[in-house]
Amino acid sequence: MAKSDISSLFYKLARMSRDVKVLSSGSPKRIGRRAKNKFLGRKISKIWKWP
């Protein structure tokens, strides 16, 4: 397994961990904010191509 593959895996696990933490908090405000930010991040990444 290459170094970049391991790093990518850790970043994915960190994002998933954050999603679980927010959902388990039960706070509608946090859940809504997390969902909004994930949605916006995905839309912006399609518009703006990273170098």
C-alpha positions in Angstrom: 0.0 0.0 0.0 1.4 3.4 -1.1 1.8 6.3 1.3 -0.8 8.3 -0.5 -3.3 5.4 -0.2 -2.8 5.3 3.6 -3.2 9.0 3.9 -6.3 9.0 1.8 -7.7 6.2 4.0 -7.0 8.2 7.2 -8.7 11.3 5.8 -11.8 9.3 4.8 -11.9 7.7 8.3 -11.6 11.1 9.9 -14.5 12.5 7.9 -16.6 9.5 8.6 -15.8 9.8 12.3 -16.9 13.4 12.3 -20.2 12.4 10.6 -20.8 9.8 13.3 -20.0 12.3 16.0 -22.3 14.9 14.7 -25.2 12.4 14.2 -24.7 11.0 17.6 -24.9 14.5 19.2 -28.6 14.6 18.2 -28.4 18.4 17.7 -30.5 19.4 14.7 -28.4 22.5 14.3 -25.1 20.6 14.0 -26.6 17.9 11.7 -28.1 20.6 9.4 -24.8 22.5 9.3 -22.8 19.4 8.6 -25.2 18.4 5.8 -25.1 21.9 4.3 -21.4 22.1 4.3 -20.9 18.6 2.8 -23.4 19.5 0.0 -21.7 22.9 -0.7 -18.3 21.3 -0.7 -19.3 18.7 -3.2 -20.9 21.3 -5.5 -17.9 23.7 -5.3 -15.4 20.9 -6.0 -17.2 20.1 -9.3 -17.2 23.8 -10.3 -13.6 24.6 -9.2 -11.0 22.2 -10.5 -8.1 21.8 -8.0 -4.6 22.0 -9.6 
